[in-house]
């Protein structure tokens, strides 16, 4: 059994998208993370070294989103999951990537992709 650590609403500014204007102008992306980890070692030791440092993880995720542009949110979401799984204490990562300003010719509130990746099948 794993515990769940969540970080929600990580705002990023990036230039992802299929259209040239998305690449040129950029837009807001928002990331929600849920990580499966065992928190018992940290609870017993009360030591940050025994758990996932969500502060530095958030910084790393933001940097991953904001680096070189790609066409698809699927690619960005996988990039985020890969960053989360770099810490061997993370057993699985559920990533939701929101693109609230996606170029859709309709009234809508959000576009979001959620992926779940587990240790050992990060690219499956």
Secondary structure, 3 states (H helix, E strand, C coil): CCEEEEEEEEEEEECCCCCHHHHHHCEEEEEEEEEEECCHHHHHHCCHHHCCCHHHHHHHHHHHHHCCCCCCHHHHHHHHHHHHCCCCCCCEEEEEEECCCCCCCCCCCCCEEEEEEECCCCCC
